[in-house]
Each structure stands twice: as structure tokens, then as C-alpha cells.
Amino acid sequence: MKKLAVIISSMLLSTAATAADSYQSISHLGYTDTDGNDTVSVDSIYYFAPKNTMGPYDQFEYINKTTNVYGAYSDDDFGDVLGLGGEYFVEDFVFGAGYNNYDSDFGSSTDVFNVSAGYFFNPNLLLKATFVDVEDGDNSVMFDLKYNHQLNSTDYIGFTLTADDEFDYRAVNAKYFVDLQQGNYLTVEGTISDTDDNGSSWELGSNYYFSKATSVFVTFNKEDDYSFGAQHFFNKNVGLKAGYGNNWDDSDYDAYFANVSLQF
């Protein structure tokens, strides 16, 4: 009887492992309506190999290890932003490049280029350096140290330490992902940053998944900005996320936002 239970348990675990969904193309169409400003955005990323989900349709491994190209564009009442780039992974190395253009409706335009190189000390530890070239501005080098601590086959705690070459900017990001079993999942993510000129700030957010398709979320930061909302995937390819944001001390600020996900 015990042997039969072990066999059934192994079959269930194997089925769960093979049931993970995978995608190579992930795109978003977004709209945000705030007091005095409306923003329309679109972004897309293409991976050259399938990426498996962690259960929910929008959750993947903490440290990406898949070669990709991406593009993004947003437009609001003050200007528009265009971004292009990609990453290439070979053995224990990753190389990247990106371009951003900030075009103001008031006549100014700024180009920003970046190139990066990183090394995996092991599959869960990545050190990356990024050189940022700002048109008519100061260049800088940013360093990121990413670490993924796997708690079991599904749950993890991920950390990212970020600093510039002069250590004027420092930041720590941490994310906790847990499979609550029975089809429920939880994420908790927070970021603390500090700059010599502007002081410190922090942001905290969480997602609770009733299933891999349906979830609710909430965010809050040091400036008392908050947001909350829900997301639902109608099938494994199409999802809708909608929410509301405001400031706890200045309730005249309203933000309504919606985002359509297209994943294939």
C-alpha cells in the first residue's frame, strides 16, 4: 500500500512539473488615465527559447537566462519614450545592449545608449555591469548583483543589489514567491533605494493568486502612493489587468489603469 502511495505521489508531482506553461513572446498594451495626463504604452519581448512559468501565467524565474530582444513605446501629454534592446546568453556570460529616446512635446529630445556584460558564478548568482551613455549628460556605470535562493522546487527568495560606479545610488530589491498549494500562489516584493542627493525611498507590493489565471495585487510606497487591482487571463494567451491608484495624503490624485497581456 505504501509503495502504491509513493507511485501515485510521484505521478502527481511529475504531472505538475510537466504542466508548466511556456511562452516565447510576451506583449502588453496599456492605458493610464491620471488627473491631467493620459498615457498609452506598448511593449513586447521575444525569447529565442521557451520560458516556463512558475505556475501563474505571468510569473517566471527570478534571473532570466534566455536570449531575447525587446521593444517598448509610451506616449503621454508631455512626450513619448522609445526603447529597444536585447540580451545574448552564451555559456556563463550574458551581453546586452539598449537604446532609449526621450522626445518631449516641448522641443527637446535625448538619446540614451547602454551596453552590459555579466557573468554567472553559478546558475543562481549573476554579476552584471552596464555602461550608460546619456546624450549631453553624464555617463555612468551601474552594477547589479542578482541572487536566487531556491527554497524548494517552486518557492524562492530573490535579491538584487544595485549601485553606480561612484556609489551615489544604492538599491536593494527582494522578491518572495511561494506556491501555497491547491492552485494558490503568493508574491511579496519590495525595493529600498538611497541617493546622496534625494535621500531614501521604498516600495512594497504583493500579488495573491486564486489560480494561475486570476489574481489581486496591492502596492504602497514611502510617499504614500498606493494602488490595487486585479488580473485575469481568459485563456493562457490573453489577460487583462486593471487597477486604481491614489495618494493617501492627497486624495485629489486619481489614476485608473488597464493592461492587456498577449502571451504566445
Secondary structure, DSSP 4 states (H G I P E B T S, - for coil): -HHHHHHHHHHHHHHHHHT--EEEEEEEEEEEEETTEEEEEEEEEEEEEEEE-SSSTT---SS--S-EEEEEEEE-SSEEEEEEEEEEEETTEEEEEEEEEEEETTS-EEEEEEEEEEEEEETTEEEEEEEEEETTS--EEEEEEEEEEE-SSS-EEEEEEEEETTSSEEEEEEEEEEEEETTEEEEEEEEEEEETTTEEEEEEEEEEESSSSEEEEEEEETT-EEEEEEEEESSSSEEEEEEEEEESS-TT-EEEEEEEEEE-
